[in-house]
Amino acid sequence: MPDYIYEPANAAAHPLPAGAQAAQHTPEAVVDRIAVSGARCVKVFIEDGFGDRSGWPLLSKDSLQRLRAAATKRGLLLVAHANALDMQRIALDAKVDVIAHGLWNWGPAGGKSGVPPEIAAHLNRIHRSGTGYQPTLRVLAGTADLFRADTLEDPTYRKVVPAALLDWYATEAGQWFKRSMKHDYDDLPDGRIASLQLQTGERGLRAARYLHELGQPLLLGSDTPSAPTYGNQPGYDTFREMRLMALAGLSPLDVFRAATLNNARQFGLDRDYGTVATGKIANLLLLELNPLDSVHAWSRIDKVVLRGRVIERETLAADATN
């Protein structure tokens, strides 16, 4: 792991890679290597566990401060994986530029409706600080899809998943991650597990709606695949993410901006991307319907233009014959 940041406080459980020197794995050294690669950002994992787990190691406050300083020096954005209230607070304290997940793990601040005051205060802080925010609403919906009997019957899957892989998903071997999750849920019925996943994910929907109502320019990102689940399929999941953003209250125009201009501006790419203009890189989707009328227009792609090259959509389908 060339970009592993060595944290002395975690040395007992997470020592340096074999043969590595500590000087090669400081925040500064890692950021330097990333900068030389031509990257636009550095992403740090701020997560002490999923579900009932909370013992995973975290970078110290000092290491995060050094990472922030090194990224700033190199002109890189600092992006944080964090989806829990306490982890996102760490990310904001570290002055990250973008939180790359929605807020659905609320801890004791949970609630069955609305946004509790403690969550609202945190979301207000995100907005006031100008920190970018990707809701990634499809993360838990994608794991819930493992426990839906009709997921593999979705006709769109035949267009985005090769037939052999689609057949494998239905086998015992292809169901391995579902079995693993089911074990974690003490073998509850499938419908109950799906419901619990969606209940947690719905908090992320409420958080996104709250930020949107504050005027936060949300960023499109599906985090596909968020886990070894066939519920998250590349490309298709981005469209499903856009549908959930609409469900959160974003207008078709707001979804359009989240999918184009907002990301380009956030990552300093708007000189080349984000709008259609002379001299910009021609990566385009040509749609049969107006996406400002309905988010469903995004599924009516006629042609794809990749750096000026026109591609017929059907030739990209998994079941294409040519």
C-alpha positions as CSV (number, residue, x, y, z in Angstrom):
1,M,0.0,0.0,0.0
2,P,2.2,2.9,-1.2
3,D,-0.2,5.5,0.1
4,Y,-0.6,4.0,3.5
5,I,-0.2,6.7,6.2
6,Y,1.7,5.2,9.2
7,E,0.1,6.3,12.5
8,P,2.5,5.6,15.4
9,A,-0.4,5.4,17.9
10,N,-1.8,2.4,15.9
11,A,1.5,0.7,15.4
12,A,0.7,-2.4,17.4
13,A,-2.2,-3.4,15.3
14,H,-1.2,-1.7,12.1
15,P,2.6,-1.7,11.7
16,L,4.5,-0.4,8.7
17,P,4.4,-2.6,5.6
18,A,7.3,-5.1,5.4
19,G,10.5,-3.4,4.4
20,A,9.0,0.1,4.5
21,Q,10.5,3.1,6.2
22,A,8.4,5.5,8.3
23,A,9.6,8.5,6.3
24,Q,7.9,7.0,3.2
25,H,4.6,6.9,5.0
26,T,4.2,10.3,6.6
27,P,1.2,12.5,5.5
28,E,3.6,14.7,3.6
29,A,5.3,11.9,1.7
30,V,2.0,10.3,0.8
31,V,0.6,13.6,-0.5
32,D,3.7,14.3,-2.5
33,R,3.4,11.0,-4.3
34,I,-0.3,11.6,-5.0
35,A,0.4,15.1,-6.3
36,V,3.1,13.8,-8.7
37,S,0.6,11.3,-10.1
38,G,-1.5,14.2,-11.4
39,A,-4.4,13.6,-9.0
40,R,-6.9,16.4,-8.1
41,C,-7.5,15.3,-4.5
42,V,-6.5,13.1,-1.6
43,K,-9.2,11.0,0.1
44,V,-8.9,10.0,3.7
45,F,-10.9,7.2,5.4
46,I,-12.5,8.4,8.6
47,E,-14.4,5.4,9.9
48,D,-14.1,3.5,13.1
49,G,-16.4,0.7,12.0
50,F,-19.6,-0.4,10.4
51,G,-22.7,-1.6,12.2
52,D,-21.7,-2.6,15.8
53,R,-18.0,-2.4,15.0
54,S,-16.2,0.7,16.4
55,G,-12.6,-0.5,16.9
56,W,-11.0,0.4,13.6
57,P,-8.0,2.8,13.8
58,L,-8.3,6.5,13.0
59,L,-5.6,9.0,12.1
60,S,-4.7,11.3,15.0
61,K,-5.7,14.9,15.1
62,D,-2.0,15.8,14.4
63,S,-1.8,13.5,11.4
64,L,-5.0,14.9,9.9
65,Q,-3.7,18.5,10.4
66,R,-0.5,17.5,8.6
67,L,-2.5,15.9,5.9
68,R,-4.6,19.0,5.5
69,A,-1.5,21.2,5.3
70,A,0.3,19.0,2.8
71,A,-2.8,18.8,0.5
72,T,-3.1,22.6,0.6
73,K,0.6,23.0,-0.1
74,R,0.3,20.8,-3.2
75,G,-3.0,22.4,-4.3
76,L,-5.0,19.2,-3.8
77,L,-8.5,19.0,-2.3
78,L,-8.9,16.9,0.8
79,V,-11.9,14.5,0.6
80,A,-13.1,12.4,3.5
81,H,-15.0,9.2,3.7
82,A,-17.4,9.6,6.6
83,N,-21.0,8.7,7.0
84,A,-21.5,8.9,10.8
85,L,-22.1,12.0,12.9
86,D,-19.0,11.6,15.1
87,M,-16.8,10.8,12.1
88,Q,-18.1,13.7,10.0
89,R,-17.4,16.0,13.0
90,I,-13.8,14.8,12.9
91,A,-13.7,15.5,9.1
92,L,-15.0,19.1,9.7
93,D,-12.5,19.7,12.4
94,A,-9.8,18.6,9.9
95,K,-11.2,21.2,7.5
96,V,-11.7,18.8,4.6
97,D,-13.0,20.2,1.3
98,V,-15.5,17.5,0.6
99,I,-17.4,14.9,2.7
100,A,-17.9,12.1,0.2
101,H,-20.8,10.3,1.9
102,G,-24.2,11.2,3.2
103,L,-25.0,11.3,6.9
104,W,-27.1,8.3,7.8
105,N,-25.5,7.0,10.9
106,W,-26.9,9.4,13.5
107,G,-26.1,7.4,16.6
108,P,-28.2,8.4,19.7
109,A,-29.5,11.4,17.7
110,G,-31.7,9.2,15.6
111,G,-35.4,9.7,15.0
112,K,-38.2,8.4,12.8
113,S,-39.0,11.6,11.1
114,G,-37.6,15.0,10.4
115,V,-34.0,16.1,11.4
116,P,-33.2,16.2,15.1
117,P,-31.6,19.4,16.4
118,E,-28.2,17.8,16.9
119,I,-28.1,16.6,13.2
120,A,-29.5,20.0,12.0
121,A,-26.7,21.8,13.9
122,H,-24.1,19.6,12.2
123,L,-25.6,20.1,8.7
124,N,-25.7,23.8,9.3
125,R,-22.0,23.7,10.1
126,I,-21.3,21.8,6.8
127,H,-23.2,24.5,4.9
128,R,-21.6,27.5,6.7
129,S,-18.1,26.1,6.2
130,G,-18.6,25.7,2.5
131,T,-17.7,22.0,2.7
132,G,-18.8,20.0,-0.4
133,Y,-21.3,17.2,0.3
134,Q,-22.0,14.0,-1.7
135,P,-25.2,12.3,-0.4
136,T,-24.4,8.9,-1.9
137,L,-28.0,7.8,-1.3
138,R,-27.7,4.5,-3.1
139,V,-25.2,3.0,-0.6
140,L,-27.7,1.3,1.7
141,A,-30.4,1.0,-1.0
142,G,-27.8,-1.1,-2.9
143,T,-27.3,-3.5,0.0
144,A,-31.1,-3.6,0.6
145,D,-31.4,-4.8,-3.0
146,L,-29.7,-8.1,-2.1
147,F,-32.8,-8.9,-0.1
148,R,-35.3,-8.1,-2.8
149,A,-36.5,-11.0,-4.9
150,D,-37.0,-8.8,-8.0
151,T,-33.5,-7.2,-8.1
152,L,-32.0,-9.6,-10.6
153,E,-35.3,-9.4,-12.7
154,D,-34.8,-5.7,-13.4
155,P,-34.9,-5.6,-17.2
156,T,-32.2,-2.9,-17.2
157,Y,-29.7,-5.4,-15.7
158,R,-29.7,-7.2,-19.0
159,K,-28.3,-4.0,-20.5
160,V,-25.7,-3.3,-17.9
161,V,-24.6,-6.7,-16.7
162,P,-23.1,-9.4,-18.9
163,A,-25.4,-12.4,-19.1
164,A,-22.9,-14.8,-17.6
165,L,-22.4,-12.6,-14.6
166,L,-26.1,-12.1,-14.2
167,D,-26.5,-15.8,-14.1
168,W,-23.7,-16.2,-11.6
169,Y,-25.3,-13.7,-9.2
170,A,-28.3,-16.1,-8.9
171,T,-26.0,-19.0,-7.9
172,E,-25.1,-20.0,-4.3
173,A,-21.6,-18.7,-4.9
174,G,-23.0,-15.4,-6.2
175,Q,-25.1,-15.0,-3.1
176,W,-22.1,-15.0,-0.7
177,F,-22.3,-11.4,0.4
178,K,-26.0,-11.7,1.1
179,R,-25.3,-14.7,3.3
180,S,-22.7,-12.8,5.1
181,M,-25.0,-9.9,5.8
182,K,-27.8,-12.2,6.8
183,H,-25.6,-13.8,9.4
184,D,-24.8,-10.3,10.8
185,Y,-28.6,-9.8,11.1
186,D,-29.0,-13.1,13.0
187,D,-30.8,-14.6,10.0
188,L,-33.8,-12.3,10.0
189,P,-36.2,-12.7,7.1
190,D,-35.0,-11.0,3.9
191,G,-37.8,-8.4,3.9
192,R,-37.0,-7.3,7.4
193,I,-33.3,-6.9,6.6
194,A,-34.1,-4.9,3.5
195,S,-36.5,-2.7,5.6
196,L,-33.8,-2.0,8.2
197,Q,-31.3,-1.1,5.6
198,L,-33.7,1.3,3.9
199,Q,-34.7,2.8,7.3
200,T,-31.1,3.8,8.0
201,G,-30.6,5.0,4.4
202,E,-33.7,7.2,4.7
203,R,-31.9,9.3,7.3
204,G,-29.4,10.1,4.6
205,L,-32.3,11.2,2.4
206,R,-33.6,13.6,5.2
207,A,-30.1,15.0,5.7
208,A,-29.7,15.7,1.9
209,R,-33.2,17.3,1.9
210,Y,-32.2,19.6,4.8
211,L,-28.9,20.7,3.2
212,H,-30.7,21.3,-0.1
213,E,-33.2,23.5,1.6
214,L,-30.3,25.5,3.1
215,G,-29.1,26.1,-0.4
216,Q,-26.2,23.6,-0.4
217,P,-25.0,22.7,-3.9
218,L,-25.0,18.9,-3.6
219,L,-22.6,16.8,-5.5
220,L,-23.6,13.7,-7.5
221,G,-21.8,10.5,-6.5
222,S,-23.1,7.0,-6.2
223,D,-20.2,5.3,-4.4
224,T,-20.6,2.3,-6.8
225,P,-19.9,-0.3,-5.7
226,S,-20.3,0.6,-2.0
227,A,-20.0,-3.0,-1.0
228,P,-19.8,-6.4,-2.8
229,T,-23.5,-6.2,-3.7
230,Y,-24.9,-6.7,-7.1
231,G,-27.5,-4.0,-6.1
232,N,-25.0,-1.3,-7.2
233,Q,-24.3,-1.5,-10.9
234,P,-21.9,1.1,-12.5
235,G,-23.6,3.7,-14.6
236,Y,-27.1,2.5,-13.8
237,D,-26.6,3.3,-10.1
238,T,-25.7,6.9,-11.0
239,F,-29.1,7.2,-12.6
240,R,-30.8,5.6,-9.6
241,E,-28.8,8.1,-7.4
242,M,-30.3,11.0,-9.4
243,R,-33.8,9.6,-8.8
244,L,-33.2,9.5,-5.1
245,M,-31.9,13.1,-5.2
246,A,-35.2,14.0,-6.8
247,L,-37.0,12.1,-4.1
248,A,-35.1,14.2,-1.5
249,G,-36.6,17.3,-3.0
250,L,-34.2,18.5,-5.7
251,S,-35.8,19.9,-8.8
252,P,-34.7,18.5,-12.2
253,L,-32.6,21.6,-12.6
254,D,-30.9,21.0,-9.2
255,V,-30.2,17.4,-10.2
256,F,-28.8,18.5,-13.5
257,R,-26.4,20.9,-11.7
258,A,-25.4,18.2,-9.2
259,A,-24.5,15.9,-12.1
260,T,-22.6,18.5,-14.1
261,L,-21.5,21.9,-12.9
262,N,-21.4,21.4,-9.1
263,N,-18.8,18.7,-9.3
264,A,-16.8,20.5,-11.9
265,R,-16.6,23.6,-9.8
266,Q,-15.9,21.7,-6.5
267,F,-12.9,19.9,-8.0
268,G,-11.6,22.9,-10.0
269,L,-12.4,21.3,-13.4
270,D,-15.0,23.8,-14.6
271,R,-12.6,25.3,-17.2
272,D,-12.9,22.0,-19.1
273,Y,-16.1,20.4,-17.8
274,G,-19.5,21.1,-16.4
275,T,-21.1,23.2,-19.1
276,V,-21.3,23.1,-22.9
277,A,-19.0,25.8,-24.4
278,T,-16.5,26.2,-27.2
279,G,-13.1,24.8,-26.1
280,K,-14.4,22.6,-23.4
281,I,-13.9,18.8,-23.4
282,A,-16.9,17.2,-25.3
283,N,-18.1,14.5,-22.9
284,L,-21.8,14.6,-23.4
285,L,-25.0,12.6,-23.2
286,L,-27.6,13.4,-25.9
287,L,-31.1,12.7,-24.5
288,E,-34.4,12.1,-26.2
289,L,-36.3,14.0,-23.5
290,N,-35.6,17.3,-21.6
291,P,-33.9,16.5,-18.2
292,L,-35.3,19.9,-16.9
293,D,-38.8,18.4,-17.1
294,S,-38.1,15.1,-15.3
295,V,-35.2,13.2,-13.9
296,H,-36.4,10.2,-15.8
297,A,-35.2,11.8,-19.0
298,W,-31.7,10.7,-18.0
299,S,-32.6,7.1,-18.8
300,R,-33.5,8.1,-22.4
301,I,-30.0,8.4,-23.8
302,D,-29.7,8.5,-27.6
303,K,-26.0,9.0,-28.0
304,V,-22.9,9.3,-25.9
305,V,-20.1,11.7,-26.9
306,L,-16.7,10.9,-25.4
307,R,-14.0,13.5,-26.1
308,G,-15.9,14.4,-29.3
309,R,-16.4,10.8,-30.5
310,V,-20.0,10.0,-31.0
311,I,-21.1,6.5,-29.7
312,E,-24.5,4.9,-30.3
313,R,-25.8,4.0,-26.8
314,E,-26.9,0.5,-27.8
315,T,-23.4,-0.4,-28.8
316,L,-22.4,0.0,-25.1
317,A,-25.1,-2.4,-23.9
318,A,-24.1,-5.7,-22.2
319,D,-26.3,-7.6,-24.7
320,A,-25.1,-5.7,-27.8
321,T,-24.5,-8.0,-30.7
322,N,-21.8,-5.9,-32.4
